[in-house]
């Protein structure tokens, strides 16, 4: 089933679900509020009247935690000159790092801005510790993300945070597809295009640490709650790994697509404050 935060004709947002016959309203203004208020409730018990949206908003605007895994595809690890990790390489973002599936990504000029197409895990039940079975049960679904990275800031120190957490720089969406319809272990394709040119194509079956493994590892040290996000890493083909390196230009169109979920389309806008 598809879940989303939709924009109505009046400009207001609503959480919604598509049980197969079109979008229907859920009793919350967005998916973050819906997952927080109704953990474990069947969507079919809560769907309301049909909705005719004018657009799609950021589906999860207020996660408590956004945790990201770097260096999680073998090809991307090799292009950075590193060895395969024995533990996930993690960093965090803030909720205000996120932006919507068609929003412009606005940044100051002169930055080295790179693309990183990713599958994102949406937590649907509280979990703190536990094994793989508990982790799989805690996953509500999956969505598309692009961990847009400011490389010149990222490379200032050994810590990546300052290159990864620019405001409204990480698009998410357009929908969340429930876990019963997506199997990242079997493999779904993750694709990134810049101005129509394919730059990345990977398959989640080659993840070093799959979605459930990341939930197990992360929930061992921090409690995960409904609506939290885990970004699972990017495949090879990032601009930093090209010879010579390539970065996003002003007015570039960044498309991020995952089979079975959908496509993000975001324009890069460099502006002076």
CORRA-V308279 format. One record per pair of residues at least 12 apart in sequence whose C-alpha atoms are under 6 Angstrom apart, sorted by the first residue. I is the first residue (numbers start at 1). J is the second residue. D is the distance in Angstrom with one decimal. If there is no record, write none. Layout:
# CORRA-V308279
I_J_D + I_J_D
This chain:
# CORRA-V308279
1_19_5.8 + 1_177_5.7 + 1_178_5.5 + 2_17_5.7 + 2_18_5.3 + 2_176_5.7 + 2_177_4.7 + 3_16_5.8 + 3_17_4.5 + 3_175_5.7 + 3_176_5.0 + 4_16_5.4 + 4_59_5.4 + 4_175_4.8 + 5_30_5.1 + 5_31_5.9 + 5_57_5.5 + 5_59_4.6 + 6_53_5.8 + 6_56_4.6 + 6_57_5.7 + 7_53_5.4 + 7_54_5.7 + 7_55_5.1 + 7_56_5.6 + 8_53_4.8 + 8_54_5.6 + 9_54_5.9 + 13_29_5.6 + 14_29_4.1 + 14_30_5.1 + 15_28_5.5 + 15_29_5.5 + 15_30_4.2 + 15_31_5.1 + 23_50_5.8 + 23_51_5.5 + 24_47_5.9 + 24_48_5.7 + 24_49_5.5 + 24_50_4.2 + 24_51_5.3 + 25_47_5.7 + 25_48_5.0 + 25_49_5.7 + 26_47_5.1 + 31_59_5.8 + 31_60_5.5 + 32_60_4.9 + 32_62_5.8 + 32_227_5.3 + 35_226_5.5 + 35_227_5.8 + 36_226_5.5 + 57_100_5.4 + 58_99_5.9 + 58_100_3.9 + 62_95_5.7 + 63_227_5.3 + 63_228_4.8 + 64_228_5.8 + 65_228_5.1 + 66_92_5.8 + 66_93_5.3 + 66_229_4.8 + 66_230_5.9 + 67_92_4.6 + 67_230_4.8 + 68_90_5.5 + 68_91_5.3 + 68_92_5.8 + 68_230_5.5 + 68_231_4.5 + 69_89_5.5 + 69_90_4.6 + 69_232_5.2 + 69_233_5.1 + 70_89_5.3 + 70_233_5.0 + 72_207_5.6 + 72_208_5.2 + 72_233_5.3 + 73_207_4.9 + 73_208_5.9 + 73_235_5.3 + 75_236_5.2 + 76_235_5.2 + 76_236_3.9 + 93_165_5.5 + 96_167_5.7 + 96_168_6.0 + 97_165_5.6 + 97_166_5.8 + 97_167_4.4 + 97_168_4.5 + 97_169_5.6 + 97_170_5.8 + 98_168_4.9 + 98_170_4.6 + 98_171_5.7 + 99_168_4.8 + 99_170_5.7 + 99_171_4.6 + 100_171_5.3 + 100_172_5.7 + 101_171_5.6 + 101_172_5.6 + 101_173_5.2 + 101_174_5.1 + 101_264_4.8 + 102_265_5.1 + 102_266_5.1 + 103_266_5.6 + 104_266_5.3 + 104_267_4.8 + 104_268_6.0 + 105_169_5.5 + 105_268_5.0 + 105_269_5.9 + 106_269_4.7 + 106_270_5.8 + 107_270_5.0 + 108_270_5.1 + 108_271_5.1 + 108_272_5.8 + 109_270_4.8 + 109_271_5.9 + 112_150_5.5 + 112_151_5.4 + 112_152_5.7 + 112_247_5.7 + 113_149_5.7 + 113_150_4.6 + 113_247_5.4 + 113_248_5.4 + 114_148_5.7 + 114_149_5.2 + 114_239_5.7 + 114_247_5.3 + 115_148_5.0 + 116_146_5.2 + 116_147_5.0 + 116_148_5.8 + 116_234_5.4 + 117_146_4.5 + 117_192_5.7 + 117_234_5.5 + 117_256_5.9 + 118_145_5.1 + 118_146_5.6 + 118_233_5.6 + 118_234_5.1 + 119_144_5.2 + 119_232_5.8 + 120_142_5.6 + 120_143_5.2 + 120_144_5.8 + 120_230_5.5 + 120_231_4.3 + 120_232_6.0 + 121_142_4.8 + 121_229_5.6 + 121_230_5.0 + 122_140_5.6 + 122_141_5.2 + 122_142_5.5 + 122_229_5.0 + 123_138_5.9 + 123_139_4.7 + 123_140_5.3 + 123_226_5.0 + 123_227_5.4 + 123_228_5.3 + 124_138_5.5 + 124_139_5.4 + 124_140_4.3 + 124_226_4.3 + 125_138_4.7 + 125_225_5.9 + 125_226_5.0 + 126_224_5.5 + 126_225_4.3 + 126_226_6.0 + 127_223_5.9 + 127_224_5.3 + 128_219_4.8 + 128_220_6.0 + 128_223_4.6 + 129_219_5.1 + 129_220_4.4 + 135_212_5.4 + 135_215_5.6 + 135_216_5.8 + 136_212_5.5 + 140_178_5.7 + 140_179_5.7 + 141_177_5.3 + 141_178_4.0 + 141_179_4.2 + 142_176_5.4 + 142_177_5.4 + 143_173_5.6 + 143_176_4.8 + 144_172_5.7 + 144_173_5.3 + 145_171_5.6 + 145_172_4.6 + 146_170_5.7 + 146_171_5.7 + 147_170_5.4 + 148_170_5.7 + 149_163_5.6 + 149_164_5.2 + 150_163_4.6 + 151_163_6.0 + 184_204_5.4 + 185_205_4.9 + 186_205_5.6 + 187_203_5.6 + 187_204_4.8 + 187_205_4.3 + 188_203_5.5 + 188_204_5.5 + 188_259_5.8 + 189_202_5.6 + 189_203_4.5 + 189_258_5.6 + 189_259_5.5 + 190_202_5.1 + 190_203_6.0 + 190_257_6.0 + 190_258_4.7 + 191_256_5.8 + 191_257_5.1 + 192_255_5.7 + 192_256_4.6 + 193_255_5.0 + 194_253_5.7 + 194_254_4.9 + 195_252_5.9 + 195_253_5.0 + 199_237_5.6 + 200_237_4.8 + 202_235_5.3 + 250_268_5.6 + 250_269_5.3 + 250_270_5.5 + 251_267_5.8 + 251_268_5.0 + 251_269_5.5 + 252_267_5.7 + 252_268_5.3 + 253_266_5.8 + 253_267_4.5 + 254_266_5.2
